[in-house]
Amino acid sequence: MNEAEKKRRFHAIVLEHSDILHRIARRQLSLNGGTYDWGRVEEAVQETLTLAWIKRDEVLAAPNIGG
């Protein structure tokens, strides 16, 4: 798979899973009463996606990315 195809597939994965990543981050970072700092949530998601990009060959080879 060439680099352009990797980028296309990775982008599709991000689009498919970004909502669940945000929900998980909100749940994990919520304060008492269920409030959360949106900036911290967004930072957590961005860090997760950065790590996934660094390991994109492993991510793209995974048989079931959704778990």
Long-range contacts (C-beta under 8 A, 24 or more apart in sequence): 1-60, 6-56, 6-57, 6-60, 9-60, 10-52, 10-53, 10-56, 10-59, 10-60, 13-52, 13-59, 13-60, 13-65, 14-49, 16-66, 17-65, 17-66, 18-45, 21-45, 21-48, 21-49
